[in-house]
Amino acid sequence: IGEGDEKSLSTGTVRKIKSAVAAAESRIFREIVFENKNRVDGRAFDEVRPISVSMGILPDTHGSALFSRGDTQVMAAVTVGHPLLSRSA
């Protein structure tokens, strides 16, 4: 559906068309991935990217770490009790 075409269709019809297109895209995408036995980024299903860990990156916490794998990063921090009880460097 191009720009402006939606004006001549009811809202329900537009939703149904968009839903059908999204479902078809998803099904086709999954078929291609499973046929090639590779993920979108080219890795095999059983291939895992290496992970790197940096610990103690935040001051005044009982524990902190940064986990990185590819473009994904997670920062975790733990503090137990009152801030006056934290381990200071």
C-alpha positions in Angstrom: 0.0 0.0 0.0 1.6 3.3 -1.1 1.2 6.7 0.4 -2.3 8.0 0.0 -3.8 4.6 -1.0 -5.0 4.0 2.5 -7.5 6.8 2.3 -9.7 4.8 -0.1 -9.6 1.7 2.1 -11.3 1.1 5.5 -9.2 1.0 8.6 -10.0 -2.7 9.1 -8.9 -3.6 5.6 -5.6 -1.7 5.9 -5.0 -3.5 9.2 -5.7 -6.9 7.6 -3.4 -6.2 4.6 -0.6 -5.0 6.8 -1.0 -8.0 9.1 -1.0 -10.5 6.2 2.1 -8.9 4.7 3.9 -9.0 8.1 3.0 -12.7 8.5 4.2 -13.5 5.0 7.5 -11.7 5.6 8.0 -13.5 8.8 7.3 -16.9 7.3 9.5 -16.3 4.3 12.3 -15.0 6.5 12.2 -18.1 8.8 12.2 -20.4 5.8 15.2 -18.8 4.3 17.1 -18.9 7.6 16.3 -22.5 8.3 17.1 -23.6 4.7 20.5 -21.9 4.8 21.1 -23.0 8.4 22.6 -19.6 9.1 21.5 -16.6 11.1 21.0 -13.2 9.5 24.6 -12.2 10.5 26.0 -15.3 8.8 26.7 -17.4 12.0 25.7 -21.0 12.2 22.9 -21.9 14.7 25.4 -23.5 17.1 28.0 -20.7 16.8 28.2 -18.3 19.8 30.0 -15.0 19.7 32.7 -14.5 22.3 31.8 -12.6 25.5 33.9 -10.1 27.2 33.5 -9.0 30.9 34.8 -5.9 32.6 34.3 -6.0 36.4 34.4 -3.3 39.0 33.5 -0.5 36.6 31.2 1.6 38.9 32.5 3.2 42.1 30.6 2.8 45.4 28.8 -0.4 44.6 29.3 -3.8 46.0 29.7 -5.2 42.6 29.5 -4.1 39.0 30.3 -5.5 35.6 29.9 -4.8 31.9 29.2 -7.8 29.7 29.6 -7.4 25.9 28.9 -9.8 23.1 28.9 -8.4 19.6 26.8 -5.2 19.5 24.9 -6.2 22.7 26.0 -4.9 26.1 24.6 -5.3 29.6 25.7 -3.4 32.7 24.9 -4.9 36.0 25.4 -3.3 39.4 24.7 -4.6 42.9 24.5 -2.6 46.2 23.6 -4.2 49.4 22.4 -2.2 52.4 22.8 1.5 53.0 25.2 3.5 50.8 27.4 4.2 53.8 28.1 0.4 54.0 29.4 0.2 50.4 33.0 -0.9 49.6 35.0 2.1 48.7 38.3 1.9 46.8 
